[in-house]
Amino acid sequence: MFSKETKITTLFWIAISGLFLTTIYSILLAIMGIKSMNMISYVYNQMKRREQKGQ
């Protein structure tokens, strides 16, 4: 069936692929988190301005 060397090589490439996909996923999560933080800051500042105009 498979030799020991083939199994080790296959596991190596599976691990490398997993590392690559995890890195991409982490980058996407970071980008989405930054966008969420910017939106929260925008909404906070809008509410603050409305409150100041009302006084």
FITI-864869 format. One record per residue (C-alpha): x, y negated, z negated. Coordinates in steps of 0.5 Angstrom, whole numbers, padded with zeros to 4 digits, always signed. Layout:
BEGIN
XYZ ...
This chain:
BEGIN
+0000+0000+0000 +0004-0006-0002 +0011-0006-0005 +0013-0010-0011 +0016-0015-0007 +0010-0017-0003 +0006-0017-0009 +0011-0022-0013 +0011-0026-0006 +0003-0026-0006 +0003-0028-0013 +0008-0034-0012 +0004-0037-0007 -0003-0036-0010 +0001-0040-0016 +0003-0045-0012 -0004-0046-0008 -0007-0047-0015 -0002-0052-0017 -0003-0056-0011 -0011-0056-0012 -0010-0057-0019 -0006-0064-0018 -0011-0066-0012 -0017-0065-0017 -0013-0069-0022 -0012-0075-0018 -0019-0075-0016 -0022-0075-0023 -0017-0080-0024 -0019-0085-0019 -0027-0083-0021 -0025-0085-0028 -0022-0092-0026 -0028-0093-0021 -0032-0092-0027 -0028-0096-0032 -0029-0102-0027 -0036-0101-0026 -0037-0101-0034 -0033-0108-0034 -0037-0111-0029 -0043-0109-0032 -0041-0112-0039 -0038-0118-0036 -0045-0119-0032 -0049-0118-0039 -0044-0123-0043 -0045-0128-0037 -0053-0128-0038 -0053-0128-0045 -0048-0134-0045 -0053-0138-0040 -0059-0136-0044 -0056-0140-0050 
